[in-house]
Each structure stands twice: as structure tokens, then as C-alpha cells.
Amino acid sequence: MTNEADKTSISASLTPLPAKVGVEGLEEKWGAAWEEQQTYAFQGSRDRKAVYSIDTPPPTVSGSLHVGHVFSYTHTDVIARFKRMNGFDVFYPMGWDDNGLPTERRVQNYFGVRVDTSLKYDPDFKPPFEGTEGKKIQAKDQVPVSRQNFIELCERLTTEDEKLFEKLWRTLGLSVDWKNTYHTIGEHPRRVAQKAFLRNLQRGQAYQKQAPGLWDVTFQTAVAQAELESREYDGFYHKVAFHLVDDGSPIYIETTRPELLPACVALIAHPDDERYQKFFGKSVYSPLFGVEVPVVAHAAAEMDKGAGIAMCCTFGDMTDVQWWRDLNLPTRSIIQRNGRIVMTTPEWISSAEGVDLFEQIAGKTTFSARKIIVDALRESGDLDGEPTPTKRMTNFYEKGDKPLEIVTSRQWYLSNGGTDRALNAELIERGKELDFHPDFMRVRYENWVNGLNGDWLISRQRFFGVPFPLWYPINADGSVDYDNPLTPAEDILPIDPTIDVPAGYTDDQRDVPGGFTAEKDIMDTWATSSLTPQIVTKWAEPGEENEALFKATFPMDLRPQGQDIIRTWLFSSVVRAHLENGVLPWAHAGLSGWILDPDHKKMSKSKGNVVVPSEPIEKFGADAVRYWAASARLGTDAAYEIGEMKIGRRLAIKLLNATKFALAIGREDENHQVADHTSVTWNVADVIHPLDRSVMAQLASVVEVATAALNDYDHAKALETIESFFWQFCDDYIELAKNRAYGTADATGKLPTEQDTLSARTTLGLGLDAFARLLAPYLPYATEEVYSWMHDGAGSVHRAAWPTASLYRAAAGDADGDVLLWAGRALAALRKIKSEAKVSMKTPILSATLAVDEKAIALIESVSGDIYEAGKVTGTVEWVAADLTADNANADEITITTSELGEAPARKK
């Protein structure tokens, strides 16, 4: 890597120029070249200071990507390219998150299968479908298969999907090292996840318990706190009478879930509520079922909600769980894992009427059971009035479409500060150490950690994922000893306990008394994804090479991700690194916003409002789509805007055309063709003209601002700065200096000096070389194309040095950067004379008087030769000081006082 800090010139090897230029075909041309030359390959540096490592988000492999992915991944790629050009050996892997619920659902629908754990593996199994063209196959029509057959189908389909994903990422121009890829279900990630879990278990940070928890009845799995989504849900309030055991007088409660009356264990009111203090310590009978339950006090009861007294059922919501735990109430669960009422009448219901009614709701869905219960309450007279419609906020699994139930089950948990306040404080401090981009996202992390009320549920009742590396002894009576799990040695990981056998046992002892049984749950998706920093850096992998890689890349530099998964992926990764490595997993977190559809709603596959990214790439080109994405700052939402892509396409084409134009000057034959190779040196000492020096001064400032912005992860500010000056360079400078660069006579017949011509050509060369490199992180294809015209045989622009301001400062000397600004305004004023007169721009100006801020007159006159030539001035122009004390006077304006035009030259036939 070359450092420009002490350079005074740039050597160029100019190639023949193409007859026509355009962005079409650049993706195929340069994508193949980058792959062949391994342009983005990690070089294997072992000095941590020389490496910049990125914990790239592994996209969920579940069918397709959308432009929201393009949006956030482009932000990361801009930084990766910038760091690479600044001399870092960039470690930029790509992963595939292929073991989530979306994958299982996609496989079920794609192949028309479902898992039946009682079935044995069939090596010759062929699925009934090979894609269903989006038509959903109902569960009853899905063919049952063994768990292992299902896993093989998952692996097969995700492999096909990943090929499509990789093709898209390559076309977009992500500078990923494609030799460094991983799968969250692969052998190495499984080993890492299982090893980390066993160490958590050994330290007492991982534990299991039988407890009520959130349950999704559709996906048939437990749900963690971080995966909750609160949504508005339609319901009805029912005013229901309980009756005091003493005298039968009623106490009315209001509930939205009367179907849970058989699960009622208490009535609860606030201890300060005077309405109910006289009832504390007494008992009531539940309506319809006649079960005696106590009236008790708890501070979490809301006096101003409903009747101020509520029934506690096991379990209707998390408040019920809190009351149940705090007040040591009995457990009377009636909701099964499938969301239906249990089939057997509970033993606590003993009255004939209660037993008969429960038999009517047994096996029913909660919706059907509710209707039966409400009809029975009407008939008994215990329903006061009719149900009242209401809307309430209810917990859903973020991927589910039905309200969550509370189901008691045995699950695995990992300490995350939800119950350990000391650990909670440590994780808050970790958040303070992390550099958030933008910084205001930090509060989301802190609010989440401060609001935790339980540890991290890490087990899942699924099939395709990383299994817990555990077995349990089976006692002689056939009961399972969950308190003393059997664990494997680390050196045999990864293992599948449903296939592998624990030490000291044989396979024929599986699932029999005196033998063992496998843990059938798998780790929650985030329990694996939270370890991506350790997975990609080869943590705890044997071998000197792996150890060296880990030391050179961990802790990593950047975690880019969406703002919506701060509470899940970002936080869980911080937890794992804190518990296992005692450090933050990375120094910086770059948080992208969302892509919004035309109605300003978040774009997502579940809402059906996504745009397939291949469409805009094919229409406008990858550079154009990248430009749109990179124009949005981190942490802010952005609309899917075709107009921005059109601007990006125009920018890429302008770079190609401007560079071709400048490189052709002095090299064209009589047919305006450039067919030879030319070597040239652009030396800062050759920049002598005040306009050229002004350009160099401006360029130095642009480099400084853009570099500082990118170092601060503000890619959008850097792009805005670079792009703005690029257009000024093309629209003003090239127009002003092109005659001098050609070395041709001006409108008066005067030739520029050789030194002035060389100054213009050097400025064009230095400027366009700088723009190729400054825009390289954003427009990788167009910049690679133009850089290849300038630096034949010098390698990729993406391995070139990032520009440094010192080179351009040296060329600028003590020049005033405003010279270019005022020269551009002066040229615009001269052209305005012609546009207002509705004549050709080639019409000569014989005389004119223009009023301008007095401070600008000297600047304009210092480069008047270029201005007058570009404006076709053949006579005299007088610049006078404007009266800026007048109303509406603008110091930036140039006012035309008088003008006289000559005859426009005849048009050539």
C-alpha cells in the first residue's frame, strides 16, 4: 500500500480509451476480474493493529433478500473499502443464518413435509414436492418424515438459496472475502456454540428450570423476552361475579379471558384499595366451576383498571406469573402447548356442573372455549351485562400471528442480567464502552438492559439447529434425572445427542430405564448468532493458525446491523463475549435504519411490500443502487427512492465521461480516437495557474472532510461532500479550463502558455485520479473502470491508497479556494446573458457590466482569461462593486447591469 503523505506527484499509465462508455456490463467485467485476482481476499495479517475485522450480519436464508438488505450491507461495504484503501488488511467474512424458524417453515412448504420424531431415518426418502410456487401446504397434507430426513432437506434448500444470495451480493459489489464464509448450522459454528454453552454450564451461568413461560402455539416453541412484539388485539371485557363463601354475595371482576375461569387460583386487589380490604383473607367460589379461591393483596394490582380486582389464573399473562410466584399460589394450568384446553378434567374441579361444563370445552381452542363459557355465564346469571368491545396490547412472537400463551415447560436459560443485578450493572458498563453509530442508539441498549426482568431463554422446541450437547440419566423407575445432565468432552464436539452416545453408555441403553435419553431441544437462533464474533475469528479452535487468526481479529472492529435487533443480536453478543472473553466483542456498532415503502411503512417480506433487489440493479446498475443506499445516514429510515438511483446512475456515467474527456486531451488523432498507451506524471509543481490551484485547495478540503466523516462512520456525509465537489469540478472547472488544457487559442486568438496548459492537464489528472479513489467505496464498478484507464497494470483502485490532503495542499500553495467558486458564478452570469437573450451559447459577448461583491472582484479577475474564453467574451467586461445594503441584496449573486452581444457563428452543416 502506498502512502501519499510525502508524495509530490502521481504517475499514470494511460490506456487506449473506449469508443463509447456506459455502466452496462461493468458488473460482469469487474466482478470476474476481482474474483480472479482475489482483490478482496484477507491477506492473513497477524498484527492486530494492521487488521480491520467486521462481524458481518449473516442474512436469514429463507427464500429471498429484499432491498432493505442491500441498504444496510452497502453501508458496511463502504466502510470495508475505505479501511482497505487506508492500508488495513480487512477481514470481511460472510455468514448464512440458516437454522431459524423461517428456514423450517420454508422447507415444510417447499417440500411438503413435517417432522415426526417417532420415525426412523430413511436414506432413500424423496420429498413429495420440489417447490410449491408460493402455495401453502396445509399441515394435514404434509408428509411425515424423520428428524434427520428433515434436517437434510433443510441443508439442501439453504444451500440452493445461499447460491442465489451470494450471486446477488457479488453483483452488488460487496467486497467480501468469499473464501471466508460460514453457516450458523455448520460444523465449526456448532462446535463453538456447544463449547460456549458447556463453559457457561460449568460456571453456573446456564441453567434449566420447569417454569411458566411465553409460548407460541403456532410454532410450538418457547419465546424469549427479546422476541416479543406488542400488538393491538381486539377483545371483550366480561363483568363476571365470584361469590363469597361466607354469604354468597358477589364480587365482580372484569376479564378478557373468561375461558381461563377453570384455571383461577385467586382474586387479587391492591393492598391500599379500601373497596376490597375487608375481603382480604376471605375466600370466594369461582362461577360455573365452584372452586374455592382466596382474595389476597398484591401491589401490582391496578386500582384504576376495570373493577380494581382481578382473577389470577395460571396462566393468562406475565402478571399472573408474577402473582403466582410472589404469593406462592397453586398451579392450575389448562392450556396445552397446542393452544387448546387440556383433554382431561382437572382434579380441582369436583362439582358435577363444573365437570360437565369442562368436558364441553376439553380439547377446544381458547376461542371456542370462550364462547361456551360466556354462554354458560349468561345462563347462570353470573355475567353482568353483555361483553364490552375493547382493544388491548397483547404479546406476540415477532414471527407469529396469534397471541402468546403462558405454558409451563422445562427450558434452558442463560444469565443475562435479568435476575443478577451485579451482572446487569456490568453489561450497562459494557454498553458505555461501545461506540454506537449514531450515538443516540445507545439509549436503546441501556433501556433494554435496565428493563430486563428474567434471564435469557435459549432453548427451542425445533429440529433444525444446534443441539444442546447433553444427555440425561434415566432412573430405574423410568423417570428422567434432569438435575444431573451428562456432558461430552470438548475435544469431541460437535455432537448430536440424538445420534451420539455419552461416555460409559451404549446405544442400546438409549431411552430405557437405567440408560440415558438425549436433550431434544436445540439452541435458540440468537444463542448461535450471538457467537458470530467467536465463530468467524476461530475462537477456541485448535491449531496455531486458528489461534493466530483469533488474536489478529478479536475483539473485532465493527458490528453492522439493524436498529431493530439491538435488544437481540447486539445485546446477546455483548453478553456472550462478556461471559466468555471478558471483553466487548467489537469496538464499534453501526446501526442502519429501515427501508420504507411509498406509504412510509417498514419494508418486510411478512408485509408483502418488498422490492426484489435484482430489479433495480438490472434497471439502473449496481453503482446506482449503492449510491441510493449510501446516501442515507446510519440510524435513519429511508424511502425506496428510484429518483436517487437515477442520480447515482448519472453520477457513474458522468465520472466515466469526464475521465474519458480529460484523458483524451492531447492524445487524440484527427478522428478523435485515442489508441496509444501513454505514460505521464502529474506533478504538483506543475500546478501554477490560480484557477487550478484553487481546485487543488478545494480538493484538499474535500479529502479532509470526507476522510474524517468516514473515520466517524458517517458515509453519507462523506458521499455528499465528494459528490458536491465532483459536480462543481465537472460543471465549472472543466468548462473553464478545457480550452487552456487543449492548448488552443481563445476567442481573441491568444494561445495559452505551455506552462498554463500543463497546469490544466495536471489538475485534471490529479482531480480525476482523486475522484476515482474517493468514489471507489460507493461506485466500485465505474471507479474501477476509469482507474484502469489511468493506471494500466497498477492493480485495482480498491487496493490503491486513499487520497491524502497533503498532496493537494502542496499543489494549491496559498491559493484561495473561493477562486473556483466565483469563477463558476461568473461564467454562469455570462451564460445567463445569452439565455435571457435566447441566443446560442457560442454567441460572443462584446461588452458587459456586472455587479458583484467587492471581495470577489479580485478573485474573478485573477482567472478572467479562463472565464472569458468559456463565456465567449471577445470584448470587454467591467466588474463593479455591488450595493449590498439594498433590500434583498445577496452577497453570492452577480447582477447583470449592461450587455452587448455579437453575431452567433453560423451553424455547421
Salt bridges, closest charged atoms under 4 A:
GLU4 OE2 - ARG773 NH1 2.36
GLU24 OE2 - ARG649 NH2 2.47
GLU35 OE1 - ARG170 NH1 2.82
ASP55 OD2 - ARG559 NH2 2.73
ASP77 OD2 - ARG81 NE 2.78
ASP77 OD2 - ARG626 NH2 2.77
ASP98 OD2 - HIS183 ND1 3.07
GLU104 OE2 - ARG462 NE 3.34
GLU130 OE2 - ARG156 NH2 2.56
ASP141 OD2 - LYS140 NZ 3.44
ASP161 OD1 - ARG106 NH2 2.86
GLU162 OE1 - HIS183 ND1 3.15
GLU166 OE2 - ARG170 NE 2.91
ASP177 OD1 - LYS179 NZ 3.46
GLU187 OE2 - ARG191 NH1 3.43
GLU227 OE2 - ARG460 NH2 2.38
GLU229 OE2 - ARG231 NE 2.76
ASP234 OD1 - LYS391 NZ 2.50
ASP246 OD2 - LYS282 NZ 3.89
GLU259 OE2 - ARG257 NE 2.87
GLU259 OE1 - ARG370 NE 2.90
ASP272 OD2 - HIS270 ND1 3.84
ASP273 OD2 - ARG275 NH2 2.80
GLU302 OE1 - LYS305 NZ 3.81
ASP326 OD2 - HIS298 NE2 2.94
ASP375 OD2 - LYS371 NZ 3.61
ASP375 OD1 - ARG378 NH1 2.85
ASP382 OD1 - HIS243 NE2 2.87
ASP384 OD2 - LYS239 NZ 3.51
GLU386 OE1 - ARG378 NH2 2.86
GLU398 OE1 - ARG567 NH2 3.90
GLU405 OE2 - ARG257 NH2 2.98
GLU426 OE1 - HIS578 NE2 2.78
GLU429 OE2 - LYS432 NZ 3.38
GLU433 OE1 - ARG430 NH1 3.13
ASP435 OD2 - HIS588 ND1 3.75
ASP439 OD1 - ARG442 NH2 2.75
GLU490 OE2 - ARG199 NE 2.86
ASP496 OD2 - ARG147 NH1 3.42
ASP507 OD1 - ARG510 NE 3.24
GLU519 OE1 - ARG410 NH1 2.99
ASP524 OD1 - ARG460 NH2 3.32
GLU541 OE1 - HIS188 ND1 3.43
GLU541 OE2 - ARG191 NE 2.70
GLU545 OE1 - ARG46 NH2 2.95
ASP557 OD2 - ARG48 NH2 3.04
ASP564 OD2 - LYS602 NZ 3.24
GLU580 OE2 - ARG199 NH1 3.28
GLU580 OE1 - ARG203 NH2 2.92
GLU668 OE1 - HIS672 ND1 3.82
ASP692 OD2 - ARG740 NH1 2.75
GLU704 OE1 - ARG809 NH2 2.98
ASP714 OD1 - ARG633 NE 3.59
GLU720 OE1 - ARG633 NH2 3.89
GLU735 OE1 - LYS738 NZ 3.38
GLU735 OE1 - ARG831 NH2 3.21
ASP769 OD2 - ARG773 NH2 2.48
ASP769 OD1 - HIS791 NE2 2.72
GLU785 OE1 - LYS29 NZ 2.87
ASP792 OD2 - HIS677 NE2 3.61
GLU836 OE2 - LYS832 NZ 3.88
ASP853 OD2 - LYS855 NZ 3.67
ASP866 OD2 - HIS689 NE2 3.72
ASP866 OD2 - ARG740 NH2 2.75
GLU869 OE2 - LYS872 NZ 3.67
ASP892 OD1 - ARG825 NH1 3.55
